[in-house]
Amino acid sequence: MKITILEGYAVNPGDLSYSPLEAFGSVKIYPRTPQNLVAEYIADSDAILVNKTIITREILLKCPNLKYIGVQATGYNVIDIEACRERGITVTNVPAYSTSAVAQLVFAFISEFACHTMLHSDSVMAGDWCRSKDFCYWKKPLTELDGKTLGIFGYGNIGSRVAKIAEAYGMKCIVTTRTPRPGINNVDFDTLLSESDFITLHAPLTPKTEGIINSASLAKMKKTACLINTARGPLVVEKDVRKALDDGTISFYAADVVSKEPMTDDNSLLGAPNCIITPHIAWAATETRSRLMNVVIQNLRSFIEGKPQNVVS
């Protein structure tokens, strides 16, 4: 079996190992793959592993031997699933591997908004405390999370984990989800927007959710609200978020994802006030990537043994 990995560096920059795959056949690893070279790189492959590389119908037509695509992520919208079904190609993903890590980053963002930790640390390191006439000072208002309302848009594994953490802080959680269920405070989207002190997005990207955070929805939020996006960049209309930050419609935006990644220098959010953006790191903890790789390897092993798991095609 010829196995080709198209984005080896993203998952494994050198601290993990793809060597267990060698038990299944020959392995070719490309650290990064330009989109125009995808078909060339995988032309004679039996199995490929991808992360964000787009696999279109046209590319599949140039790969007569391809039988398996292992997505090294939970989301698989980069794959033409219908074309894979037509050609009998098995596609697998890795569900739920990053639940804890993403929820952790959500609360890193929330805590930064509430405490402005880096702002005050930078101030101290610049000598401001040494010059202070008082034993303490603060440069922005601080916020206590106890009693605040957290709106969760999307209530899968990550959304539910975020809710558990929020409860430990004494926060009230309200939820908007496609499948309301007992035991959670289900509300409609407009209520989520108007009542939440913090809103965190955890919905998949679909035609219905794309651009759901826009000028109209932002206008329904509290002016003191904090918006967090660790799900998919296109859930928000970035130019509308920038305007909302500029004119004070909302107080804060934090994101680990943007509409086009890597971020482009014409992105509306570059230089935005009261905004934190991290470079899609929520999944990148060593433990998280190790868990991902273990499942990726097991997915391929199971396929070879005729018992495929985590199939999405």
N, C-alpha and C positions, 0 to 999 in steps of 0.2 A: 504493500500500500504506500502510495506517495502522499505525504501529509505536508501541507504548506501553511505556514503561519504568516499572516499579512501585516500584523502590527505587534510584533514581538516585544518591542521596547515599552509600549504603553503599560502592559500588564507586568512585564518582567524587565526592569531596567538593569538587572544584574544580581538582585538579591534573592531571586527564586530560580527554579530550574524547570525547563521543558523536557529534560532528559527521560522521564518515564515514558514519553510518547515514542521513544525509539524502539520500545518493545513491540510496537504495532507496525513499524515500517520505517522507511526513510523520511527524515524530517528536514525541511528547508525553512529557515526562519528569516524573514525580512523585517528589520527593525521598524521600518515605516514603508508604506506603499502609496505612491502617487496614484490618483484615480485613473489616469490614462495608461497605467502599466498593470492594472489588476488582471485583465484578461491574459496578458503575456505571462505573468507570474504564475497563474494557476491553470494554464492551458491543459497540462497533462496530469493534474492532481486528481487523486481519488477522494481526498478529504481536505477541507480547508478550515482554518480557525480565523475568525475576524472579530473586530470590535466595532469600529465606526465606519469601516470601509463599505461603500455601497455596492451591492451585488444585484445587478439588473438582469432582466430577461436577455438582453443583448449579450451580456457577459456570459451568462449560462450557456447560450447557444454555441459559444466558442470553447466549451469545456465538456467534451463528450464523455470523459471518464468520471466526472464528478458525481459522487454518491452521497456526500455528507458535508454539511456546513455546521460547524460548532460556533455559535455566537458567544464570545467571552464577555457577556453582559446579560442583564435582564431584558432590556428592550431590544427588539429585533426588527424595528421598522426600516432598517437599512437593507433588508433582504426582500426581494420580490417573492413573497411566500407562494403566491398563486402559480408563478412560473416554476417554482421548485416542486410543487405538488404535481403539476402537469408532467414534469420530467422524472418524478419518482425520487427526488432528492430529499433526504431527511435533514431537517433543520432542528437544532436544539438550542436551548438557552440555559442560563443559570439563575433561577429564581431565588430571591430573598437572601442572597449572600451578603448584601451590604446594608441590611436593615439597621443594625446597631450603629454602624458608622455614619450613615446619613442622618439618623435621629440625633446623634451626638453633635454633628455640625449644625443642625437646626438650633440646638440650644447654645452652641458657641455663638451663633449670630444673635440669638435672643439675649444672652448674657452681655454681649458687647453693647447692644442697644440700651440695656437696662443700667449698666455700670460704666460704660465708656472707659474700659480698662486701659486700652492702648493710648487713648487721648491723655489720660492722667499720668500714665507711666512716662510718656514722651515729655510731658510738662515737667515732671519731677527731674528726669534726666537732663532737661535743659536748664535746671537750676531754679525753677519757679518756687519750689517749696523752700529752698534755702533763703529766698528773698521774701517769703511770706511773713506777714505780721501776725498771722493766726496759726494755730496748731494744725488746721486743716483748711482745705478749700476745694471747690469743685467748679469745673469749667462749663459743664452742662448739667441740666437737671437729671437726677438719678431716679430710677423707677424700681419699685418693689413689685415682684411678680405675683406674690400672694394675692389672690382675689381678682387678678386680671383675667380677661376672657381670651382664650386662644381659639381661633377659627381654623379648622382643618379641612381643606378641600381635597377630597380623595382619602379613602379610609381602608387602604390595603395594609400590607405588613408594616410599611414605614409609618403611615399615618396613625395606625393603632399603637405603635411603639412610642411615637411622639406624645400621644395622649397619656400613656402611662407615666412618662417622665414629667409631663406637665402637672399631673395630679400630685406628684411628689412635691412640686413647688407650691401647691395650693391654688393652682389655676383652674378656672372653669373652662371646660372644653365644649365647643359646639362643632357639629360636623355636617358637611354637605357631601353626599356620596350618591352614586347611581343606585346602590342597593341598600337603602335604610334597613337597620336591624335593631332589635331590642337591646337595651342596655347602653345605648349611646344617645346623646342629645342631638337628634337629627333636625336640621333646619334647612330652609330653602336658601338659595345662593344670595339673594338680596338681604336676608336676615344675617347671614354670615358676614357680609360686607359691612353692614351698618352697626352690628353689635360687637365686633371683635376689636380688641386692643392689638392683637397680633394675628396675622393670617399667614398660614404656611401651606404651600401648594404641594400636593402629593398625587395628583391625577396623571394618568397616561396622556400622551399627546394624541388626540384624535381630531377629526374635522370639527367636532362640537366643542372641544376644549381649546383649540388653537386660538390664541388672541383673546381668551376669556377675560384676562385682565387688560382693560383698555380704558380710554378716557371716561367712558360712561360708568364702568364698575369702580374705577378709582374715585370718582366723584361721590360715590355712595359710602365710602369708607370714612372713618373718623380722621380728623386732621392730625391726631396724635398717633395714628396707627403705624405699625411696622409690618411690612410685607416681606415674606421670605420665599424664595424659589430655589429648591434643590431638586426639582423634578425634571422639567424640560424647558429650555430657553423660550421656545415659541409659545408657551402658555401666556406670555405677557407681550404686549406691544411696547417695545422698549422706548420708542420715542414718546409715548404717552406717559410711561413711568418717569422719564427724564423731566417732562413738563410738570408732572405732579410734584416731583421733588423740588424743582426750581421755584414753583409758585406756592409751595406749602400745602398742597392738597393732602399729602401724606407726610409723615415725619421721617421715614427711614425705609430703605430697600436693601435687602441682602440677597445675594444670589451666588450659586456655585455653577450656574449654567447660563449661557447666552444663546441668542438665536443662531449664530454661526460660530463654530469652534474650529480652530483657535479663534479668539476674538479678533475682529478687524479694527483698524485704527479709525474707521468712520462710525463705530458703534456709538449710538446716542448716549450710552451710559458712561462712557469714558469721561472722567473728570466731574461726574455728577456730585452734587453736595449730599451729605447724609446717606452715603451709599457705600456698601462693601461688596466687592466681587472677588471670589476666589476661583482659581483656574481648574474647575471640575475635579476637586480633590476629595469629595466626600467618600469615594470608594477606594481611596488610595492607601489607606493604612496597610502596613505589612500583613497583619493578620487577615484583613479583608481580602487582599489580593491572593494570599495563600489559599484561603477558602475557595475563592473563585477558581484558581488553577486546579485545585484538587477535583472540583466538580467537572470542570472542562475535560480533564483526563478521564474521569469516570464516565462521563457522557459518551466519549469516543469508544472507550472499552465496551460499554454496554451495547453500543451500536454494532461493533464488530462481533460481539457474542450473540447478536440477533435479538437482544432484549433492550431496544432503545428506550431511554428515559428523558424526561424534560423535553419532549417533542412538541414543537410549535407549528409544524408544517402539516 
